[in-house]
Structure formats: C-alpha cells, structure tokens
Amino acid sequence: MIMTRNSIITRNSVFAWLALATGVLLLVPAVAMQFTSEVNWNGADFAVMGALVFGMGSLFVLVARKVSRKYRFAIGVFFALALCYVWAELAVGIFTDLGS
C-alpha cells in the first residue's frame, strides 16, 4: 500500500478556509472603524479588498498545485508581494493615479 501525502493545498476545502481567513482579515478595518475616524472604509472598499485577498489566495493555491513542492515558498512570496503592491497602488497610487 502506497501512502500519499494529502496536503491542505490539494484539498478543495482550502477555498473555504481561504474565505474564512479573508472574512477574519476584513474584520480588522471593520472593528477599527468603530474606534477611530481615521479608518473610513465603505462597502466598495471591503468588496475590493475581499476580492483581492481571496483572489490572490486562490490563485496561489491553483499555482501551488501545479508546481513542485520546493517552489511553493517562492511562489507564496511572489503572490504576497503582488498583493502588497496592488493594495498600495489602490490605496495611495505609488506609480499610477489609481489611489487618487
């Protein structure tokens, strides 16, 4: 009998965990809005950030399923940097005027 390693990446339930993590992450600005006026998000901000985090996470999972296990960390770093860049670009517009 051959035992195969069943990692979380290969299970389809990873997308449910990703959705849960996205929701928990979006609770941070929602709670911060209750205590300070400096955080001022509207529904569109939550929708865009939720789609960005869930989409980038899902894209990482799909790519990680295709590449060798030894490249997953590098792929994860790449997607994390891409997420941070797009987030900063949307927030303040580093190279474009998307944040304006």
C-alpha positions in Angstrom: 0.0 0.0 0.0 1.4 3.4 -1.0 0.6 6.3 1.3 0.3 9.6 -0.4 0.7 12.9 1.4 -2.6 14.8 1.4 -1.6 18.4 1.9 -4.1 21.1 2.6 -3.3 22.7 -0.8 -4.7 19.6 -2.7 -8.0 19.6 -0.8 -10.9 21.6 -2.2 -11.8 22.7 1.4 -8.8 25.1 1.2 -11.1 27.6 -0.5 -13.5 27.5 2.4 -10.6 28.2 4.8 -9.4 30.9 2.5 -12.9 32.6 2.5 -12.9 32.3 6.3 -9.4 33.9 6.6 -10.5 36.7 4.2 -13.5 37.4 6.4 -11.4 37.5 9.6 -8.9 39.8 7.9 -11.7 42.1 6.9 -12.8 42.3 10.5 -9.7 44.3 11.3 -10.8 47.5 9.5 -14.4 46.9 10.4 -13.5 46.9 14.1 -11.0 49.8 13.7 -13.8 51.9 12.2 -15.7 51.6 15.4 -12.9 53.2 17.5 -11.3 55.8 15.2 -12.4 58.1 12.4 -9.1 57.6 10.6 -10.2 54.3 9.2 -13.1 55.1 6.8 -14.0 52.2 4.5 -17.2 51.9 2.6 -18.8 48.8 1.1 -16.8 49.1 -2.1 -13.5 49.1 -0.1 -14.5 45.9 1.7 -15.6 44.3 -1.6 -12.4 45.2 -3.4 -10.1 44.1 -0.6 -12.1 40.9 -0.1 -11.9 40.1 -3.8 -8.2 40.9 -3.8 -7.2 38.8 -0.8 -9.5 35.8 -1.8 -8.5 36.1 -5.4 -4.8 36.2 -4.7 -5.0 33.4 -2.2 -7.0 31.3 -4.7 -4.5 32.0 -7.4 -1.7 30.9 -5.1 -3.5 27.6 -4.4 -4.1 26.9 -8.0 -0.5 27.7 -9.0 0.9 25.8 -6.0 -1.0 22.7 -7.1 0.9 22.7 -10.4 4.4 23.5 -9.3 6.9 21.3 -7.4 6.7 21.4 -3.6 10.1 23.0 -3.3 9.0 26.1 -5.2 5.9 26.8 -3.1 7.6 29.2 -0.7 9.0 31.3 -3.5 5.6 31.3 -5.2 4.0 32.4 -1.9 6.4 35.3 -1.5 5.8 36.4 -5.1 2.0 36.4 -4.5 2.3 38.2 -1.1 4.5 40.9 -2.8 2.0 41.2 -5.6 -0.9 41.5 -3.1 1.0 44.3 -1.2 1.8 46.1 -4.4 -1.8 46.1 -5.7 -3.1 47.1 -2.3 -0.6 50.0 -2.0 -1.4 51.0 -5.6 -5.1 51.1 -4.9 -4.7 52.9 -1.6 -2.3 55.7 -2.5 -1.2 55.2 -6.1 2.5 54.7 -6.0 3.2 54.5 -9.8 -0.3 55.4 -11.1 -3.2 57.5 -10.0 -5.4 54.6 -9.0 -5.4 55.7 -5.4 -6.3 59.3 -6.1 
